[in-house]
């Protein structure tokens, strides 16, 4: 990248918002994904959409790669600047523009932290439901670009279910608006949905209109202990078959249970093959009725024990196990890969057994937890990236794990995205024709291939 290009960027956003020092470049050379890093040529922090437009015009003219970035918390190497170029840092886009109580929507810039948005709308008795594990640091734009979900995904869905409209800058610098506040809108192609989950490969998002929902009046949490994995799986299916959609329905396997209890000392049943953590929410009367039905399903599927939280403190204690899963596993080894292969919920036990077999076969450590209610599992591999022989076994295990998910009619990702991390398996799921169709969309909107090149659909 030429110095003249960097000087031009300084004229657009101001010298203080262009970073070129080795320390700054290194800071933005990686995200939360192990094993992927590459130095950009420059980091640029625009303050408004017009500045983004001017940056994109410059980049498109000179065919400079652009990597849009928020907080960098993604787990698929989605923001790593693999070909140098510009890291477009969107954290200055931090304004909540409007909370529209009549239409139950919020308008916010993409650099707003998701938890800050929820705090703001919570004052009005509302929530923005997508809640990734990094909700306290993740930006709205990043979660939309990755189509992030979270613990509430079973009942409330993921980001794409709440994004109603977007302001975006195309690769050539054109500023467009998609969607809006209308509940119904079938005018033209659904560009809003296309850009949601596109991982920054089709446009730079600058502003979003998102749907809000009333906060639940009541919640009830419980933990069910199972000696048999199949019983836990049948209980999950049984709860849904009983026409109950919990806000949260999580599972932890034995390896994770043991690791979490060793880490947090919270008295988990070490001999359990699985535990389910469940929360129902809504109107108080309905919550009580649904909680009773859930308990009946759990007991009829051989839960050895069901613990129900009677107070907020007890509820927090129950969820402490789930919150501790990732840090407990990460403490075991220097490197942690948190995957998110997803299968139909009826096949969760099959997938968990297969993951355990893969771990044993390849002599790698994998603890699995995740969103059992929607089949979104988080097999977490702990290892040491510096050990080449071990990493060969880890990559073999990953290959077998993703193949197993696809063979079970599943998908490579439920909420983390593809980025670079899962790119090698995309054709396995979508086939060559499906990949060609996606690449055609990429080439149509970004003919010079400058937006997050090489991610999601690979080289075009």
C-alpha positions, 0 to 999 in steps of 0.5 A: 500500500502506497504512502500516498494512499495513507495520506489520502486516508488522513485527509478523509478522517483526520490524522489522529484516526489513521494508525500505522505504528507497528504496535497498532497494526499488531493489535488489529492483526488478529481476532479471538480465533487462535492460529490466524494473524496478519498485519494490515497496512493501516488502521482507519477509524471513520466517524460517519457514513460519508467518510466510509464512502470516501474510504471505499471509493479510494480502496475500490479505485486502487484495489486495496483490501478492506476489513471491517472490524468492531470489537474483534470478538468473533471466533472464525477469523472473520476480521483477520486482514489476510491480505494487508490493506485497510482495517476499517475500525467502526468503534466510533459509530457508537450512537443509539440514534432512536428508541421508537416505542410506538413501533418497537424498534431501535435505530443504532450505529454499528459500533454500539455495544450490544449490552449498552443497547439492551441497557438503554431499551431495558429502561423502557421494559424492552429487550434486543434478544440476540445475546452472544457470549461476548454481549458486553464487548461485541458491537451491533455491526459485528453481531449482525455481520456474523448473524450472532445468536446466544443463549436465548436463540431457541425461543427468540432467534438470532440476529437476522430475526431482528434486523429490519433495515440497514444503512450500508456502503457498497464496495464502490462507495455508494451509500444505500438503505435497505428495509425500514421500520415496516413490519411487512416489506416485500419490495424487491430483493431482501438486501437486509437479510443478504447483508446480515451474516455476510461477514463484511464481504458484500458491504460495510454496515454503518447503521441498523434498525432492529426490532425490540420485544417486551422484556419477560415479566417472570423467569424460572430456571432449573437444572436436570441431571442425567445418567444417560446421554440419550435420556437427556436428548429425549428430554430435549425433544420431549420438552419441544413436543410438549409445545413448550419453547424455553428461553434457554435450553442448554446441555453440558457433557461429562467432560465439561461437567468435570472440568467446570466443577474442578474450576468453579467448585460448585458441586456438579454431579461428576458421574452425570453423562449430561446436565440440562440447564433450562429457563422458561420466561413470560407471564408469571402464570404461564411460566409456572405452568410451563415449568411444571410441564418441563419438570414432568418431561424431565422426570419421565425421561429419567432425570435423576434429579431436578433442581429448581431455583426459588430465588434470583440468587439460586438462579444465578447459582444454576447458571454459574455452571454454564457461564464457567464452561468456556473459562474452565476449559480454556484454563486447561491448555494454552490454546482454545478452539470454540466451535459451533457445529449445529445439528437437528436437536433430535440428533444432539446425542448422536453428535455428542457421542461422535465428538467423544469418539473423535476426541478419543480416536485422535487423542485430543481433549474436547469438552462439549456444551451448547444450546441443546434446544436448537442443536447448536453445540460448542465442541471446545478443543483445548490444545497447544498451538506450539505443538505441531504434532498435537495440532495435526491431530487437532485439525484431523479431529476438526475435519471429522467433527464437521463432517459428522455434523453435515452427515447428521443433516447439520451445518458448519456454524450456528452463530459464529460464522465461517470466516477463514476457520470453517472455509475448508468445509463449505463445499462439503455442506453447500456443494460446488453449485451452491458455492458458485452461486454465492461467489456470483453474488460476491462478484456482482456486488464487489467486482474488485474483490476488496471487501474482506477478501478470501472469507466466507466463500473463499477466493472468487 
